[in-house]
Amino acid sequence: MRTPHLILILLIALLLPLGSAAQTQIALLKYGGGGDWYANPTSLKNLITFCNQDLGMNLAPQQAEVDVGSSELFDYPFVHMTGHGNVQLTDAEVKNLRAYLIGGGFLHIDDNYGMRPYIIPQMKRVFPELDFVELPFSHPIYHQKYDFSNGLPKIHEHDNLPPKGYGLVWEGRLVCLFTWECDLGDGWEDPDVHGDSPATRLKALRMGQNILQYVFMGQ
């Protein structure tokens, strides 16, 4: 069940027009273990701009940064997590993240290459009773404003494997999306960072907008 605080934030995001004084802020998740949680520093800013302009969303123009164990986590209905390496959560952080997700929050984990061996066991600590399941191509997250009939777009090549979208589903609600072999966040970055074509960046931004639209409007 969503907490009243998160319900209020989601209602504000849905009902207030673009440019209203009260805007919803999304956040980048800070975690321990030595992984580069700060990777892709321009990505969320660009995704926010795209969503506000293309869909008329009411997102604050700059993302926050929030520690996974902080009480401030509950201020943000959507948090994004990325990096290349190790992720370690304390017992207190595991408890806090579980309460956040069960209470109505949403976590998007975008593997920037190398996160999977670490994030799977850590999220198993958060939800021992759940396993990541591959989302079918028919899942609504792929069919918001933009249709991705074959699932996630391939933004960057790593191991010559197809991109996969995995989810944790709690009582019928998708609470965590793990995007793997895709690199959406790289595609959201400033054009000169990775040199991606405009078409590739647009695919990444559109899929990112689908995720946010699903979280705020589509569930």
C-alpha positions in Angstrom: 0.0 0.0 0.0 1.3 3.4 -0.9 2.1 5.8 2.0 0.1 9.0 2.2 3.2 11.0 1.5 4.0 9.2 -1.7 0.3 9.3 -2.8 0.3 13.1 -2.4 3.5 13.4 -4.5 2.1 11.2 -7.2 -1.1 13.2 -7.3 0.8 16.5 -7.6 2.8 15.1 -10.5 -0.3 13.9 -12.3 -2.6 16.9 -11.7 -0.6 20.0 -11.8 0.2 21.6 -15.1 3.7 22.2 -16.4 5.2 25.3 -14.9 3.2 25.2 -11.6 5.0 26.3 -8.5 4.9 22.8 -6.9 7.0 20.4 -9.0 7.8 16.8 -8.4 11.5 16.0 -8.1 13.1 12.6 -9.0 16.3 11.5 -7.5 19.6 9.7 -8.2 20.3 6.9 -5.6 23.6 7.0 -3.7 24.9 3.6 -2.5 28.0 2.1 -0.9 30.4 -0.6 -2.0 32.6 1.5 -4.2 30.5 1.5 -7.4 30.2 4.7 -9.3 26.6 5.7 -8.4 27.4 9.1 -9.9 28.0 7.8 -13.5 26.2 9.6 -16.3 26.0 13.0 -14.6 24.0 14.7 -17.4 21.5 11.9 -18.0 18.6 12.6 -15.6 18.7 16.3 -16.4 18.2 15.7 -20.1 15.5 13.1 -19.5 13.6 15.5 -17.2 13.8 18.2 -19.9 12.6 15.8 -22.5 9.6 14.6 -20.4 8.6 18.1 -19.5 8.7 19.3 -23.1 7.4 16.2 -24.9 4.8 15.1 -22.5 4.1 18.2 -20.4 5.1 16.5 -17.2 5.7 18.6 -14.1 9.2 17.5 -13.0 11.7 19.8 -11.3 14.5 20.6 -13.8 17.2 19.2 -11.6 17.3 15.8 -9.9 18.1 15.3 -6.3 20.7 12.9 -4.9 19.6 10.7 -2.0 21.2 8.0 0.2 19.5 4.7 0.0 19.3 4.6 3.8 18.0 8.1 4.3 14.5 9.1 5.4 14.5 11.6 2.6 14.2 8.7 0.2 10.4 8.8 0.8 10.3 12.4 -0.6 10.9 11.0 -4.1 8.4 8.8 -5.9 11.0 7.8 -8.5 14.7 7.0 -7.9 17.2 6.1 -10.5 20.3 3.9 -9.8 23.2 3.3 -12.1 26.9 2.4 -12.1 29.5 -0.1 -13.3 30.5 -2.1 -10.3 30.1 -3.0 -6.7 26.9 -2.3 -4.7 26.7 -3.0 -1.0 23.7 -2.3 1.2 23.7 -2.3 5.0 20.9 -4.1 6.8 19.4 -0.7 7.7 19.5 0.4 4.0 17.9 -2.9 2.9 15.0 -2.3 5.4 14.6 1.4 4.3 14.6 0.5 0.6 12.0 -2.3 1.1 9.7 0.1 3.1 10.1 2.7 0.4 9.2 0.3 -2.4 6.3 -1.3 -0.6 5.0 2.1 0.4 4.7 3.3 -3.2 8.1 4.2 -4.4 9.7 3.1 -7.6 13.3 2.1 -8.4 14.8 2.1 -11.8 18.2 0.3 -12.0 20.1 0.9 -15.2 23.1 -1.3 -15.5 25.9 0.9 -17.0 27.9 -2.4 -17.4 29.0 -4.6 -14.6 26.2 -4.1 -12.0 24.3 -7.3 -12.5 26.5 -9.6 -10.3 26.1 -7.2 -7.4 22.6 -5.8 -7.7 20.8 -9.1 -8.0 21.9 -10.5 -4.6 21.4 -7.1 -3.0 17.9 -6.8 -4.2 17.3 -10.4 -3.1 18.0 -9.1 0.4 15.4 -6.4 -0.1 12.8 -8.8 -1.3 13.8 -12.4 -0.3 10.4 -13.6 -1.4 10.7 -12.2 -5.0 12.8 -12.9 -8.0 13.4 -10.6 -11.0 11.2 -11.7 -13.9 11.7 -10.7 -17.5 9.0 -8.3 -18.5 7.1 -9.5 -21.7 7.2 -7.2 -24.7 3.4 -6.7 -24.1 4.0 -5.0 -20.7 2.5 -1.5 -20.5 5.9 0.1 -19.7 6.8 -0.5 -23.4 3.6 0.9 -24.6 3.0 4.4 -23.1 3.3 7.4 -25.5 5.8 5.4 -27.5 5.5 1.8 -28.6 8.6 -0.4 -28.2 7.2 -3.6 -29.6 10.5 -5.5 -29.1 11.1 -4.2 -25.6 14.1 -2.1 -24.7 16.1 -0.4 -27.4 19.8 -1.2 -27.7 21.7 1.9 -27.0 25.3 0.6 -26.4 26.9 -2.7 -27.2 28.7 -4.6 -24.5 28.6 -8.4 -24.8 26.7 -8.9 -28.0 23.5 -9.8 -26.0 20.0 -8.5 -26.4 18.7 -5.9 -23.9 16.5 -7.2 -21.2 14.0 -5.5 -18.9 13.5 -7.3 -15.5 11.0 -6.4 -12.8 10.2 -7.0 -9.2 6.5 -7.2 -8.7 5.0 -6.7 -5.2 1.4 -7.6 -4.8 0.7 -7.0 -8.5 2.6 -3.7 -8.7 5.9 -3.3 -10.5 8.2 -1.7 -7.9 11.6 -2.1 -9.5 12.7 -2.1 -13.1 16.2 -3.4 -13.9 17.4 -2.5 -17.5 20.3 -4.7 -18.6 22.5 -4.7 -21.7 20.7 -1.6 -22.8 22.5 1.5 -21.3 19.5 3.9 -21.4 21.4 6.3 -19.1 24.2 6.7 -21.6 21.7 7.5 -24.3 20.2 10.3 -22.1 23.6 12.0 -21.6 24.7 15.2 -23.5 25.3 14.4 -27.2 29.1 14.9 -27.0 29.6 12.5 -24.1 29.3 9.3 -26.1 28.8 10.5 -29.6 25.5 8.7 -30.1 23.5 9.6 -33.1 20.3 11.7 -32.7 18.2 8.7 -33.5 19.8 6.6 -30.8 19.5 9.3 -28.2 15.9 9.8 -29.1 15.1 6.1 -28.7 16.7 6.2 -25.2 14.9 9.4 -24.2 11.5 8.0 -25.4 12.0 4.8 -23.5 13.0 6.7 -20.4 9.9 8.9 -20.8 7.8 5.7 -21.1 9.2 4.5 -17.7 8.4 7.8 -16.0 5.0 8.0 -17.7 4.2 4.5 -16.5 5.3 5.3 -12.9 3.4 8.5 -12.7 0.4 7.9 -14.9 0.2 4.3 -16.2 -0.1 2.1 -13.1 
